[in-house]
Amino acid sequence: MHFHSLFQNFGELTVTGLAQGAIYALFALGYTMVYGVLRLINFAHSEVFMVGTFAAVLTWGLFGLDQDSATPSVGAVLLLLLAGFLAAALAAGIMALIVEMVAYRPLRRRNAPPLVFLITAIGASTVISEAVGIGTHRNVSSVPPLIRPSTVVQIGNTSVTNIQILIVGLALVMMVVLDLFIGKTRLGRGVRAVAQDPDSAALMGVNKNRVISLVFLTGGLMAGIAAVMYLLKIGGTRYDAGFHLGIKAFTAAVLGGIGNLRGALLGGLALGLAENYGSGLFGTQWRDVVAFVLLVVILLFRPTGILGESMGRARA
Amino acid sequence: MNSRTADGRQLLEVDNVTLRFGGLVALDEVNFAMRTGEILGLIGPNGAGKTTCFNVMTGMYRPTAGTVRFQGRPLIGRKRHEITRSGIARTFQNVRLFPEMTALENVMVGADIRDRTSVLGALFRVPRYWREERASRAKAMEMMEFVGIADRAGEVSRNLPYGVQRRLEIARALATDPALLCLDEPAAGFNPSEKAALLQLIRAIRDRGVTVLLIEHDMRLVMEVTDHIVVLEFGKKIAEGSPAEVREDPRVIAAYLGVPTDAA
């Protein structure tokens, strides 16, 4: 164990952990919201994220940019980032809606048992990732150098980069917006009503299918934003980019309390930090081991996750 | 067509409704009609099919045979939220609120029914969205005042005392602006003074122009508040009439006292 390395790099590990965790958190929202309303694990959500990454790369390609381009001017970078976020969010949101309408809604109409939804989810996930895999010849698509990582804050030996600030800041803003949307608006009230008692919600005039569409759409939008953050951090994507990260985001959702929006944030950040401290302490190859041991230990003591389950409790 | 103001017109017609669950006949050719502005009592021993009848009327079950017409239009086959939007609201035998929401939010879910702004509309028509939000809040507050629990508006509903939860459920149902309100055993677990207050509330609801369908075990309450009573036993209608008529009906007495029908 490298206690020395952990202490030496504690600040650095914290910052990278938070940035990684913010991506997990936004990604995890889709799992947690769908679970809160439908008690369904939408395994195809990882592919929703992956589609978001390609939408951003394609959009930047439309502007004539690839990984060999020079870094554009500051104004152009801001516009390109905005275009990338919008395209990814929109594509991922629409992908999530398509998954719901094609894969799940017909089953709900026929009152299929839960296991059937699970198999369908895995099937939908495979179909999407393989379709993209064939379309892209399973190659890595790289991102144009929009932002060169540069240190903007330096505290002691800890440096914080512009990309890390962008990721964590934007993730927090999105979380607050979503929290207000669910907690303070009519549409959010409909979502909470269906999550807490679908039958009485229907009898109070709430259109359940509309609420479900809204939940898939919102989860997809958030995954799309996470997708661009991932691109900025990693620099490229592939047809299977959603798989491993999806498992991590799902873990974050369970860790925080699946069905709970604030739990997704907490779970995401906790997982990101644990991974990075774990790699500091035991070496990078132990990163995932530490993450999942943490999951098991927390669930042993708090089986419903850090914040517990209910979508209702996700509000103030 | 607004039959709510046209007093005496038929608001709801239950026509030869039969519902079978496998071999069990839960409802057997049940017929009755409700007039606008009346309070109709649906009574019968446990397991007579009263709640089942409710569930058919609010779209939770689809009958095996027969039709239900509301304001002249067939209800069967329509989605539950559409039935609510067309003007039928209900409460539950076991209180079913949204447990993690505040009392006010519970009622607002009911009041939200009249809002038209869609998901995209909310993005592009923000002012209208907030106007509707304020209208829902005002409507919900008005309903909470009407049922007399406005002072509990900010409390999380699962923490409220049982009597308040019952009233809250009525406020939530009224917030959907129903023409017909179905109350499923609203007096269950109430003490005499709470029952007296409930009786006043049911009359006040009718005086707002809402037709009331009441399932209730407390005979004194039913006899006092209803205009018309339908009696079910084993899924069949065995009697119908004014409270005075029903009270004297030998089949009803037999059903409640357990005397075989042919001996009565």
HADDOCK unambig.tbl for C-alpha pairs under 7 A between the chains (distance, minus, plus):
assign (segid A and resid 186 and name CA) (segid B and resid 112 and name CA) 6.71 0.50 0.50
assign (segid A and resid 186 and name CA) (segid B and resid 133 and name CA) 6.70 0.50 0.50
assign (segid A and resid 189 and name CA) (segid B and resid 109 and name CA) 6.57 0.50 0.50
assign (segid A and resid 190 and name CA) (segid B and resid 109 and name CA) 6.68 0.50 0.50
assign (segid A and resid 193 and name CA) (segid B and resid 98 and name CA) 6.11 0.50 0.50
assign (segid A and resid 196 and name CA) (segid B and resid 98 and name CA) 5.63 0.50 0.50
assign (segid A and resid 196 and name CA) (segid B and resid 99 and name CA) 6.99 0.50 0.50
assign (segid A and resid 197 and name CA) (segid B and resid 98 and name CA) 6.28 0.50 0.50
assign (segid A and resid 200 and name CA) (segid B and resid 96 and name CA) 6.82 0.50 0.50
assign (segid A and resid 202 and name CA) (segid B and resid 80 and name CA) 5.81 0.50 0.50
assign (segid A and resid 202 and name CA) (segid B and resid 81 and name CA) 4.88 0.50 0.50
assign (segid A and resid 203 and name CA) (segid B and resid 80 and name CA) 5.97 0.50 0.50
assign (segid A and resid 203 and name CA) (segid B and resid 81 and name CA) 5.64 0.50 0.50
assign (segid A and resid 203 and name CA) (segid B and resid 84 and name CA) 5.89 0.50 0.50
assign (segid A and resid 203 and name CA) (segid B and resid 89 and name CA) 6.96 0.50 0.50
assign (segid A and resid 204 and name CA) (segid B and resid 81 and name CA) 6.74 0.50 0.50
assign (segid A and resid 204 and name CA) (segid B and resid 84 and name CA) 6.36 0.50 0.50
assign (segid A and resid 204 and name CA) (segid B and resid 109 and name CA) 6.83 0.50 0.50
assign (segid A and resid 204 and name CA) (segid B and resid 110 and name CA) 5.10 0.50 0.50
assign (segid A and resid 204 and name CA) (segid B and resid 173 and name CA) 6.86 0.50 0.50
assign (segid A and resid 204 and name CA) (segid B and resid 176 and name CA) 6.82 0.50 0.50
assign (segid A and resid 205 and name CA) (segid B and resid 81 and name CA) 4.04 0.50 0.50
assign (segid A and resid 205 and name CA) (segid B and resid 82 and name CA) 6.65 0.50 0.50
assign (segid A and resid 205 and name CA) (segid B and resid 84 and name CA) 5.24 0.50 0.50
assign (segid A and resid 205 and name CA) (segid B and resid 85 and name CA) 5.75 0.50 0.50
assign (segid A and resid 205 and name CA) (segid B and resid 110 and name CA) 6.93 0.50 0.50
assign (segid A and resid 205 and name CA) (segid B and resid 113 and name CA) 5.72 0.50 0.50
assign (segid A and resid 206 and name CA) (segid B and resid 81 and name CA) 5.76 0.50 0.50
assign (segid A and resid 207 and name CA) (segid B and resid 81 and name CA) 5.81 0.50 0.50
assign (segid A and resid 312 and name CA) (segid B and resid 100 and name CA) 4.94 0.50 0.50
assign (segid A and resid 312 and name CA) (segid B and resid 101 and name CA) 6.50 0.50 0.50
assign (segid A and resid 313 and name CA) (segid B and resid 100 and name CA) 6.35 0.50 0.50
